Amino acid sequence: MNERVKTHRCKHRVAYISGAVGLFVGASVATILITRRADASVQVNPRGIFIKSPIITQTILERRGHPGNHVMCVETGEVFASQSRAADVMQVGKGTLSKHLKGTLSHAGGYTFEKLGEAS
């Protein structure tokens, strides 16, 4: 090895060691922060060991809009929780069923339906 390189390394040894330690500590902290952001339930205890704590999240969604209408097929006697469900099961267009229930059409897909009332 060249004498200039040896002299330089000896003279700046503390700086090189400090830089290496700083890189190691920075990478460790970055790993911990990224892990925490990716999974909020991961925590680090005082000993530096990762532990996974159970976090339970409960989301309550309120229904918006009209709750729907109970509908009965006169021919089969089946009662459906909504117009949409009746249309899907009986393979009738949703718009066609809606027009039939409003009285615009005499039948929907060969079936007649009655609106029983609003769902609660």
Order of alpha helices (4+ residues) and beta strands (2+ residues): alpha-alpha-beta-beta-beta-beta-alpha-alpha-beta
